[in-house]
Amino acid sequence: MSDETAIRTIGIAKSFAGVPALRGVDFSVRRGEIHALLGQNGAGKSTLVKILNGVHRAGSYKGSILLGDKDVSFRSPLAARAEGVGYVPQEIEVLEQLSVAENVFAGHTGLGRGVLLNRRLLNKRTEALFAELGLAINPRSLVAMLTAAQRHLVMIARALSMRPKVLMLDEPTASLSGAEVDQLFAVLRRLKAQGTTMIYITHRLPEVMAICDRATILRDGRVVAEIDRADFNEERIIYAMSGQKLQRLYPHHAAPTQSEVLLSVRDLSVEGRIGVHRRISGINFEVRAGEILGLVGLLGSGRTEILHAIYGRIPCSGNVKVANHDGPIRSISDARRAGIALLTEDRKRDGLLFNLPVGGNITIGNLEKFAHHQLVSRTNESKAVVQAMRALNVKARSPQASVAHLSGGNQQKLLFARVLMNGPRVLLLDEPTKGVDAATRHEIYRLITELADKGVALVIVASELEEVIGLSDRCVVVADGRQVDEFQRGERDEEQVLRIIAAAQAELTGQTALRTGVAT
């Protein structure tokens, strides 16, 4: 790592509708380092990254950017890439029906004559790039066949195919399991050894400790701390981000033992569809009123499919029953009538409606609560929106504000407000703290335990084993679409759970080999 500066900002300031987002930010990254950019949701990280990436074009902000010794200003992301600034967003942005190689070089193949594409040469160049990065992905495969982790690696390869001087990574591990995070970190260390400069945006402090060389922390649009690796300390970072000390333990929750069974799942099975969802079979569990049940498993284990099957989003067999509700649950309408609500993993794809304001996003799907003779009372709707925003501490200028201008944490709390408006008896949470900062994460933890204390039955999926084990009263372990273990709070730790999953996967692989006559 060099002391030479790779990229630097001087006095960057930007406002939206008169509200300051950045207030004179001086930010410097050394050549060849992995530099963490940290801060709570709304601290200004996304705004700064969008300026560096050309999304917020030159002239829309004050201050200057230096790339090495060169004063630069970007009028578009294309201009930023041309100057050597690459960016990998948090959301997976791939073309599923194209091959891996076509995705890696999308928009800049430079291969073939005119409109014709030399696929052989394209695959060869992709193979060379993957060999350089240590990636074992077939360039000819359809992206639709890849796991989320592999798709994110394809996006990183796409950014690196332009040979950037600086690579910005926004929450690159948001949906990855432990093994996949290790694979990503191996790639990043290889890039660092090759001299690539990286800006790493994350809310996961253990990752900062594991991979980053320095950290810059933003709060309220200002730089409040710059910390070298030798001085890394989680408590210090949390204090700099929030201005207060946070309790890192999960809120206490006394699990009920004799309460009513609200959700019963019997022999739940889903026929897998390649590139859409995986197969699950023989899932059985119950959740009592006031109980928090965790579904534990690696990415691709079938956790999300279980939630979606319970909610009627994907076809399934078996029996899902909610207490005091007659009839099967075969659709989302059935689930809603039974009192089931789902918070989906991908809030931008499956949750938020960007054509509606904050208030409309909260009440959409709940308008019958404010209707009389099929006419919606806007007065009652507005009162309910304000009440929900206060209860969930959603920070927005007004109910008419655009959801696009909310931080990730406030977007997540907005979706919580929506699903809670109908007072669900059973709440399914898929990655409830994905992409949110430490302070918002603890707000969500408290909300989850408060809902359980009020008698709601909750089922939680989370990629971080520590989180799902720490929050849950009881956990069901899933591997390769099958239920392989169940334990109460305090009976297993992360290492034990990973061993159980590994043993189950090895056993299932052996059974498959015996059925097909293939030696293991």
VEXDREN-2710 file (C-alpha; in Angstrom, 1 decimal):
% VEXDREN-2710
k/r/px/py/pz
1/MET/0.0/0.0/0.0
2/SER/1.3/3.4/-1.0
3/ASP/1.1/6.8/0.7
4/GLU/0.2/8.3/-2.7
5/THR/-3.4/9.5/-3.0
6/ALA/-5.6/7.6/-5.5
7/ILE/-8.7/9.8/-5.1
8/ARG/-9.6/12.8/-3.0
9/THR/-12.5/15.1/-2.5
10/ILE/-12.2/18.7/-1.3
11/GLY/-15.1/20.6/0.3
12/ILE/-17.8/18.5/-1.3
13/ALA/-21.2/20.0/-0.5
14/LYS/-24.7/19.1/-1.8
15/SER/-28.3/19.8/-0.8
16/PHE/-31.6/18.4/-1.9
17/ALA/-34.6/20.8/-1.8
18/GLY/-32.6/23.0/0.5
19/VAL/-31.7/20.2/2.9
20/PRO/-27.9/19.6/3.2
21/ALA/-26.8/16.1/2.5
22/LEU/-23.0/16.8/2.4
23/ARG/-21.4/19.7/4.3
24/GLY/-17.9/20.3/3.0
25/VAL/-16.5/16.7/2.9
26/ASP/-12.8/16.2/2.6
27/PHE/-12.2/12.5/1.8
28/SER/-8.9/10.9/0.8
29/VAL/-8.1/7.3/-0.3
30/ARG/-4.5/6.0/-0.7
31/ARG/-3.5/4.1/-3.7
32/GLY/-3.7/0.3/-3.3
33/GLU/-5.8/0.3/0.0
34/ILE/-9.2/-1.0/0.9
35/HIS/-10.8/2.0/2.5
36/ALA/-14.1/1.7/4.5
37/LEU/-16.7/4.5/4.0
38/LEU/-19.0/4.3/7.1
39/GLY/-21.9/6.1/8.5
40/GLN/-25.5/5.6/9.6
41/ASN/-28.3/5.6/7.0
42/GLY/-28.7/9.3/5.9
43/ALA/-25.1/10.2/6.9
44/GLY/-24.3/11.1/3.2
45/LYS/-22.4/8.0/2.0
46/SER/-24.7/7.3/-1.0
47/THR/-24.6/11.0/-2.0
48/LEU/-20.8/11.1/-1.9
49/VAL/-20.5/7.8/-3.9
50/LYS/-23.0/9.1/-6.5
51/ILE/-20.9/12.2/-6.9
52/LEU/-17.7/10.1/-7.3
53/ASN/-19.6/7.9/-9.8
54/GLY/-21.1/10.7/-11.9
55/VAL/-24.7/10.0/-11.0
56/HIS/-24.9/13.4/-9.4
57/ARG/-23.3/15.3/-12.3
58/ALA/-20.7/18.1/-12.1
59/GLY/-22.4/21.4/-11.4
60/SER/-25.0/19.9/-9.0
61/TYR/-22.6/20.1/-6.1
62/LYS/-19.8/22.3/-4.7
63/GLY/-16.2/21.3/-4.2
64/SER/-13.7/19.4/-6.3
65/ILE/-12.5/15.8/-7.0
66/LEU/-8.9/14.8/-7.6
67/LEU/-8.0/11.5/-9.3
68/GLY/-4.4/11.2/-8.5
69/ASP/-3.1/14.7/-9.4
70/LYS/-5.8/15.3/-12.0
71/ASP/-8.7/17.6/-11.2
72/VAL/-11.8/15.7/-12.6
73/SER/-15.5/16.3/-12.8
74/PHE/-18.0/13.7/-14.1
75/ARG/-21.1/14.5/-16.0
76/SER/-22.3/10.9/-16.1
77/PRO/-21.3/7.4/-14.8
78/LEU/-19.9/6.7/-18.3
79/ALA/-17.6/9.7/-17.9
80/ALA/-16.5/8.4/-14.5
81/ARG/-15.7/4.9/-15.9
82/ALA/-13.7/6.5/-18.7
83/GLU/-11.5/8.2/-16.1
84/GLY/-11.0/4.9/-14.2
85/VAL/-13.7/5.0/-11.5
86/GLY/-15.6/1.7/-11.3
87/TYR/-18.7/1.1/-9.2
88/VAL/-20.6/-2.0/-8.0
89/PRO/-24.0/-1.2/-6.5
90/GLN/-25.7/-3.0/-3.7
91/GLU/-28.6/-4.2/-5.8
92/ILE/-27.8/-7.0/-8.2
93/GLU/-28.0/-5.6/-11.8
94/VAL/-27.5/-8.3/-14.3
95/LEU/-29.1/-9.4/-17.6
96/GLU/-30.4/-12.8/-16.6
97/GLN/-31.0/-14.2/-20.1
98/LEU/-27.5/-13.3/-21.3
99/SER/-24.4/-15.4/-20.7
100/VAL/-21.9/-14.6/-18.0
101/ALA/-19.4/-13.3/-20.6
102/GLU/-22.0/-11.1/-22.2
103/ASN/-22.8/-9.6/-18.8
104/VAL/-19.2/-9.0/-18.0
105/PHE/-18.6/-7.0/-21.2
106/ALA/-22.1/-5.6/-21.5
107/GLY/-21.9/-2.2/-23.3
108/HIS/-18.2/-2.4/-24.2
109/THR/-17.4/-5.6/-25.9
110/GLY/-15.2/-4.2/-28.6
111/LEU/-15.2/-7.6/-30.1
112/GLY/-16.3/-8.3/-33.7
113/ARG/-17.1/-6.2/-36.7
114/GLY/-20.0/-3.7/-36.7
115/VAL/-23.0/-5.2/-34.9
116/LEU/-21.6/-8.8/-35.0
117/LEU/-20.2/-10.3/-31.7
118/ASN/-17.3/-12.7/-31.6
119/ARG/-18.5/-15.0/-28.8
120/ARG/-15.5/-17.2/-28.8
121/LEU/-13.2/-14.2/-28.2
122/LEU/-15.6/-12.8/-25.7
123/ASN/-15.6/-16.1/-23.7
124/LYS/-11.8/-16.3/-23.9
125/ARG/-11.4/-12.8/-22.5
126/THR/-13.8/-13.5/-19.7
127/GLU/-11.9/-16.7/-18.9
128/ALA/-8.7/-14.8/-18.7
129/LEU/-10.2/-12.2/-16.4
130/PHE/-11.7/-14.9/-14.1
131/ALA/-8.4/-16.7/-13.9
132/GLU/-6.8/-13.4/-12.9
133/LEU/-9.4/-13.0/-10.1
134/GLY/-9.5/-16.6/-9.1
135/LEU/-13.2/-17.1/-10.1
136/ALA/-14.5/-20.6/-11.1
137/ILE/-17.5/-19.5/-13.1
138/ASN/-18.2/-20.8/-16.6
139/PRO/-18.4/-17.7/-19.0
140/ARG/-20.9/-19.6/-21.2
141/SER/-23.4/-20.1/-18.4
142/LEU/-26.7/-18.2/-18.3
143/VAL/-26.6/-15.6/-15.5
144/ALA/-30.1/-16.9/-14.5
145/MET/-28.4/-20.1/-13.4
146/LEU/-26.0/-18.4/-11.0
147/THR/-26.4/-17.9/-7.2
148/ALA/-26.7/-14.4/-5.8
149/ALA/-23.1/-14.5/-4.7
150/GLN/-21.9/-15.5/-8.2
151/ARG/-24.0/-12.7/-9.8
152/HIS/-22.4/-10.2/-7.5
153/LEU/-18.9/-11.5/-8.5
154/VAL/-20.0/-11.1/-12.2
155/MET/-20.8/-7.5/-11.4
156/ILE/-17.4/-7.0/-9.8
157/ALA/-15.8/-8.6/-12.9
158/ARG/-17.8/-6.3/-15.1
159/ALA/-16.5/-3.2/-13.3
160/LEU/-12.9/-4.6/-13.4
161/SER/-13.1/-5.4/-17.1
162/MET/-12.7/-1.6/-17.6
163/ARG/-9.5/-1.7/-15.6
164/PRO/-10.5/1.0/-13.1
165/LYS/-8.0/2.9/-11.0
166/VAL/-10.6/3.1/-8.1
167/LEU/-13.3/0.5/-7.5
168/MET/-16.3/1.4/-5.2
169/LEU/-18.2/-1.5/-3.6
170/ASP/-21.6/-0.7/-2.0
171/GLU/-22.7/-3.3/0.6
172/PRO/-21.2/-6.2/-1.5
173/THR/-22.0/-8.9/1.1
174/ALA/-25.6/-7.8/1.9
175/SER/-27.1/-11.2/0.8
176/LEU/-24.1/-13.5/1.0
177/SER/-23.5/-16.4/3.4
178/GLY/-20.3/-16.8/5.4
179/ALA/-18.6/-19.1/2.8
180/GLU/-19.5/-16.7/0.0
181/VAL/-18.2/-13.7/2.0
182/ASP/-14.9/-15.6/2.4
183/GLN/-14.8/-16.1/-1.4
184/LEU/-15.4/-12.4/-2.1
185/PHE/-12.7/-11.4/0.4
186/ALA/-10.2/-13.6/-1.3
187/VAL/-11.0/-11.8/-4.6
188/LEU/-10.6/-8.4/-2.9
189/ARG/-7.3/-9.3/-1.4
190/ARG/-6.1/-10.5/-4.8
191/LEU/-7.1/-7.2/-6.3
192/LYS/-5.4/-5.3/-3.5
193/ALA/-2.2/-7.3/-4.2
194/GLN/-2.5/-6.2/-7.8
195/GLY/-2.6/-2.6/-6.8
196/THR/-6.4/-1.9/-7.2
197/THR/-7.7/0.9/-4.9
198/MET/-11.1/0.1/-3.3
199/ILE/-13.7/2.1/-1.4
200/TYR/-15.8/-0.4/0.7
201/ILE/-19.2/0.8/1.9
202/THR/-20.8/-1.5/4.5
203/HIS/-22.8/-1.5/7.7
204/ARG/-21.2/-4.7/8.9
205/LEU/-18.4/-3.8/11.3
206/PRO/-16.8/-7.3/11.5
207/GLU/-16.1/-7.0/7.7
208/VAL/-14.3/-3.6/8.3
209/MET/-12.1/-5.3/10.8
210/ALA/-11.4/-8.3/8.5
211/ILE/-10.7/-6.6/5.2
212/CYS/-10.2/-2.8/5.4
213/ASP/-7.0/-0.8/5.9
214/ARG/-8.5/2.6/6.9
215/ALA/-11.9/4.0/7.6
216/THR/-13.6/7.4/7.1
217/ILE/-16.8/7.9/9.0
218/LEU/-19.6/10.4/8.0
219/ARG/-22.3/11.7/10.3
220/ASP/-24.9/14.3/9.2
221/GLY/-23.0/15.0/6.0
222/ARG/-19.7/15.7/7.7
223/VAL/-16.5/13.7/8.2
224/VAL/-16.3/13.0/11.9
225/ALA/-13.5/10.5/12.1
226/GLU/-10.6/9.0/10.1
227/ILE/-9.3/5.8/11.6
228/ASP/-6.2/3.7/10.7
229/ARG/-6.4/-0.1/10.9
230/ALA/-4.2/-0.2/14.0
231/ASP/-6.8/1.9/15.8
232/PHE/-9.9/0.0/14.7
233/ASN/-12.4/-0.6/17.5
234/GLU/-16.1/-1.4/17.1
235/GLU/-17.1/0.7/20.0
236/ARG/-15.2/3.7/18.7
237/ILE/-16.6/3.3/15.2
238/ILE/-20.2/3.0/16.5
239/TYR/-19.7/6.0/18.7
240/ALA/-18.4/8.1/15.8
241/MET/-21.2/7.0/13.6
242/SER/-24.1/7.6/16.0
243/GLY/-22.7/10.1/18.6
244/GLN/-23.7/7.7/21.3
245/LYS/-22.8/4.3/22.7
246/LEU/-25.0/1.4/21.5
247/GLN/-26.0/-1.8/23.3
248/ARG/-24.7/-4.5/21.0
249/LEU/-26.5/-7.4/22.6
250/TYR/-29.9/-8.5/21.3
251/PRO/-32.9/-7.3/23.3
252/HIS/-34.2/-9.7/25.9
253/HIS/-37.3/-11.6/25.0
254/ALA/-39.0/-14.2/27.2
255/ALA/-40.2/-17.0/24.9
256/PRO/-43.8/-18.2/25.7
257/THR/-44.2/-21.8/26.5
258/GLN/-48.0/-22.4/26.7
259/SER/-49.3/-19.8/24.3
260/GLU/-51.6/-20.7/21.3
261/VAL/-50.0/-22.1/18.1
262/LEU/-50.7/-19.4/15.5
263/LEU/-48.9/-20.9/12.5
264/SER/-48.7/-24.6/11.7
265/VAL/-46.6/-25.8/8.7
266/ARG/-46.9/-29.5/7.7
267/ASP/-45.0/-31.3/5.0
268/LEU/-44.4/-28.1/3.0
269/SER/-42.8/-28.8/-0.4
270/VAL/-42.0/-26.7/-3.5
271/GLU/-41.0/-28.0/-6.9
272/GLY/-38.0/-26.0/-7.9
273/ARG/-37.7/-24.0/-11.1
274/ILE/-34.2/-23.5/-12.5
275/GLY/-33.2/-19.9/-12.2
276/VAL/-36.3/-19.0/-10.2
277/HIS/-36.5/-20.8/-6.9
278/ARG/-35.0/-23.9/-5.4
279/ARG/-36.8/-27.1/-4.4
280/ILE/-37.8/-27.6/-0.8
281/SER/-39.5/-30.7/0.7
282/GLY/-40.9/-32.0/4.0
283/ILE/-40.7/-28.8/6.1
284/ASN/-42.6/-29.1/9.4
285/PHE/-42.8/-26.6/12.3
286/GLU/-45.1/-24.6/14.5
287/VAL/-44.9/-21.0/15.8
288/ARG/-46.7/-19.9/18.9
289/ALA/-48.1/-16.5/19.7
290/GLY/-45.3/-14.3/20.9
291/GLU/-42.6/-16.7/19.7
292/ILE/-39.7/-15.7/17.3
293/LEU/-38.7/-18.6/15.1
294/GLY/-35.5/-18.4/13.0
295/LEU/-34.9/-20.3/9.7
296/VAL/-31.2/-20.9/9.7
297/GLY/-29.3/-21.9/6.5
298/LEU/-26.8/-20.8/3.9
299/LEU/-27.8/-18.7/0.9
300/GLY/-29.7/-21.0/-1.5
301/SER/-30.7/-23.4/1.2
302/GLY/-34.4/-22.8/0.6
303/ARG/-35.1/-20.3/3.5
304/THR/-36.7/-17.7/1.3
305/GLU/-38.7/-20.3/-0.6
306/ILE/-40.2/-21.5/2.7
307/LEU/-41.4/-17.9/3.5
308/HIS/-42.8/-17.3/0.0
309/ALA/-44.6/-20.7/0.1
310/ILE/-46.2/-19.9/3.4
311/TYR/-47.3/-16.5/2.1
312/GLY/-48.8/-18.0/-1.1
313/ARG/-46.3/-16.4/-3.5
314/ILE/-45.1/-19.6/-5.0
315/PRO/-47.0/-22.9/-5.7
316/CYS/-46.5/-25.5/-3.0
317/SER/-48.0/-28.7/-1.5
318/GLY/-48.5/-29.6/2.1
319/ASN/-50.6/-27.7/4.7
320/VAL/-50.2/-24.1/6.1
321/LYS/-52.7/-23.2/8.7
322/VAL/-53.2/-20.1/10.9
323/ALA/-55.3/-20.5/14.1
324/ASN/-58.9/-19.5/13.8
325/HIS/-58.7/-19.3/10.0
326/ASP/-60.6/-21.9/8.0
327/GLY/-59.5/-23.0/4.6
328/PRO/-56.1/-23.6/2.9
329/ILE/-53.6/-20.8/2.1
330/ARG/-52.8/-21.0/-1.6
331/SER/-52.4/-17.3/-2.6
332/ILE/-51.3/-14.0/-1.2
333/SER/-55.0/-13.0/-0.7
334/ASP/-55.5/-16.2/1.4
335/ALA/-52.5/-15.3/3.5
336/ARG/-53.5/-11.7/4.1
337/ARG/-57.0/-12.8/5.1
338/ALA/-55.5/-15.3/7.5
339/GLY/-53.4/-12.5/9.1
340/ILE/-50.0/-13.3/7.5
341/ALA/-47.7/-10.5/6.4
342/LEU/-44.4/-10.7/4.6
343/LEU/-41.5/-8.3/4.6
344/THR/-39.5/-9.2/1.4
345/GLU/-35.7/-9.3/1.1
346/ASP/-35.3/-7.0/-1.9
347/ARG/-37.1/-3.7/-0.9
348/LYS/-36.3/-2.0/-4.2
349/ARG/-37.5/-4.8/-6.4
350/ASP/-40.4/-6.3/-4.4
351/GLY/-41.3/-3.7/-1.8
352/LEU/-41.0/0.0/-2.7
353/LEU/-43.1/1.8/-5.3
354/PHE/-41.1/4.7/-6.5
355/ASN/-44.0/6.2/-8.3
356/LEU/-45.8/6.8/-5.0
357/PRO/-44.7/9.1/-2.1
358/VAL/-43.8/8.0/1.4
359/GLY/-47.4/8.0/2.5
360/GLY/-48.7/6.1/-0.5
361/ASN/-46.1/3.4/0.1
362/ILE/-47.3/2.9/3.6
363/THR/-51.0/2.7/2.8
364/ILE/-50.9/0.8/-0.5
365/GLY/-52.6/-2.5/0.0
366/ASN/-54.3/-1.2/3.2
367/LEU/-56.6/1.3/1.6
368/GLU/-59.7/-0.6/2.6
369/LYS/-59.1/0.5/6.2
370/PHE/-59.8/4.1/5.1
371/ALA/-62.7/3.4/2.7
372/HIS/-66.4/4.1/3.2
373/HIS/-68.7/3.1/0.4
374/GLN/-65.6/2.4/-1.8
375/LEU/-64.4/6.0/-1.3
376/VAL/-61.0/6.5/0.5
377/SER/-61.0/9.1/3.3
378/ARG/-57.8/11.1/2.6
379/THR/-58.1/12.7/6.1
380/ASN/-58.1/9.3/7.9
381/GLU/-55.4/8.0/5.6
382/SER/-53.1/11.0/6.3
383/LYS/-53.6/10.6/10.1
384/ALA/-52.7/6.9/9.9
385/VAL/-49.6/7.7/7.8
386/VAL/-48.3/10.3/10.3
387/GLN/-49.0/7.9/13.2
388/ALA/-47.2/5.0/11.5
389/MET/-44.2/7.3/10.6
390/ARG/-43.9/8.4/14.2
391/ALA/-44.3/4.9/15.6
392/LEU/-41.5/3.6/13.4
393/ASN/-39.4/6.7/13.5
394/VAL/-39.4/7.1/9.7
395/LYS/-37.4/10.2/8.9
396/ALA/-38.8/12.0/5.9
397/ARG/-39.5/15.6/5.1
398/SER/-43.2/14.8/4.8
399/PRO/-45.6/12.0/3.8
400/GLN/-45.5/13.5/0.3
401/ALA/-41.7/13.1/0.0
402/SER/-40.1/10.8/-2.6
403/VAL/-39.1/7.4/-1.2
404/ALA/-36.0/7.6/-3.6
405/HIS/-34.6/10.3/-1.3
406/LEU/-34.9/8.2/1.9
407/SER/-31.9/6.4/3.4
408/GLY/-31.9/2.6/3.2
409/GLY/-32.8/2.3/6.9
410/ASN/-35.8/4.6/6.5
411/GLN/-37.0/2.7/3.4
412/GLN/-36.9/-0.5/5.5
413/LYS/-38.8/1.1/8.3
414/LEU/-41.4/2.4/5.8
415/LEU/-42.0/-1.2/4.6
416/PHE/-42.4/-2.3/8.2
417/ALA/-45.0/0.4/8.7
418/ARG/-46.8/-1.0/5.6
419/VAL/-46.9/-4.6/6.7
420/LEU/-47.8/-3.7/10.3
421/MET/-50.8/-1.4/9.3
422/ASN/-53.1/-4.4/9.1
423/GLY/-52.1/-5.8/12.5
424/PRO/-50.8/-9.2/11.3
425/ARG/-51.0/-12.2/13.6
426/VAL/-48.0/-13.9/11.8
427/LEU/-45.1/-11.9/10.4
428/LEU/-42.5/-13.3/8.0
429/LEU/-39.3/-11.3/7.9
430/ASP/-36.8/-12.0/5.1
431/GLU/-33.5/-10.2/5.8
432/PRO/-35.2/-7.5/8.0
433/THR/-31.9/-5.6/8.6
434/LYS/-30.4/-5.8/5.1
435/GLY/-28.5/-2.7/4.2
436/VAL/-29.2/-0.7/7.4
437/ASP/-26.8/0.9/9.8
438/ALA/-26.1/-0.1/13.4
439/ALA/-28.5/2.3/15.0
440/THR/-31.4/1.3/12.7
441/ARG/-30.5/-2.3/13.1
442/HIS/-31.1/-2.0/16.9
443/GLU/-34.3/-0.2/16.3
444/ILE/-35.5/-3.1/14.2
445/TYR/-34.4/-5.6/16.8
446/ARG/-36.4/-3.7/19.4
447/LEU/-39.4/-3.6/17.1
448/ILE/-39.2/-7.4/16.5
449/THR/-39.1/-8.2/20.2
450/GLU/-41.9/-5.7/21.0
451/LEU/-44.1/-7.4/18.4
452/ALA/-43.4/-10.7/19.9
453/ASP/-44.3/-9.3/23.4
454/LYS/-47.6/-8.3/21.9
455/GLY/-48.4/-11.8/20.8
456/VAL/-47.4/-11.8/17.1
457/ALA/-45.8/-15.0/15.8
458/LEU/-42.6/-14.1/13.9
459/VAL/-40.5/-16.2/11.4
460/ILE/-37.1/-14.6/10.5
461/VAL/-34.6/-15.3/7.8
462/ALA/-31.2/-13.6/8.0
463/SER/-27.8/-14.2/6.2
464/GLU/-25.9/-13.4/9.4
465/LEU/-26.1/-16.5/11.6
466/GLU/-25.3/-14.5/14.7
467/GLU/-28.3/-12.3/14.1
468/VAL/-30.9/-15.0/13.5
469/ILE/-29.6/-17.1/16.4
470/GLY/-29.4/-14.1/18.7
471/LEU/-32.9/-12.9/18.0
472/SER/-34.8/-16.2/17.9
473/ASP/-36.4/-18.2/20.7
474/ARG/-36.1/-21.3/18.5
475/CYS/-34.4/-22.1/15.2
476/VAL/-35.0/-24.6/12.4
477/VAL/-32.0/-25.5/10.3
478/VAL/-32.4/-25.9/6.6
479/ALA/-29.9/-27.3/4.1
480/ASP/-30.4/-28.0/0.4
481/GLY/-34.2/-27.5/0.7
482/ARG/-34.6/-29.9/3.7
483/GLN/-35.1/-29.5/7.4
484/VAL/-32.1/-31.0/9.2
485/ASP/-32.1/-29.7/12.8
486/GLU/-34.1/-27.7/15.4
487/PHE/-32.8/-26.1/18.6
488/GLN/-33.9/-23.8/21.4
489/ARG/-32.2/-20.5/22.3
490/GLY/-28.7/-21.2/23.8
491/GLU/-28.4/-24.8/22.6
492/ARG/-26.2/-24.0/19.5
493/ASP/-23.6/-21.5/18.5
494/GLU/-22.7/-20.4/15.0
495/GLU/-19.8/-22.9/14.6
496/GLN/-22.1/-25.8/15.7
497/VAL/-24.8/-24.8/13.2
498/LEU/-22.3/-24.6/10.4
499/ARG/-21.0/-28.1/11.3
500/ILE/-24.6/-29.4/11.2
501/ILE/-25.2/-27.8/7.8
502/ALA/-21.9/-29.2/6.4
503/ALA/-22.7/-32.7/7.7
504/ALA/-26.2/-32.6/6.2
505/GLN/-25.0/-31.4/2.8
506/ALA/-22.4/-34.2/2.8
507/GLU/-25.1/-36.7/3.7
508/LEU/-27.5/-35.4/1.0
509/THR/-24.7/-35.5/-1.6
510/GLY/-23.9/-39.1/-0.7
511/GLN/-27.5/-40.1/-1.0
512/THR/-27.8/-38.5/-4.4
513/ALA/-24.6/-40.2/-5.5
514/LEU/-26.0/-43.6/-4.4
515/ARG/-29.3/-43.0/-6.2
516/THR/-27.5/-42.1/-9.5
517/GLY/-24.7/-44.6/-9.1
518/VAL/-22.0/-41.9/-9.0
519/ALA/-19.1/-42.5/-6.6
520/THR/-18.4/-39.7/-4.1
END
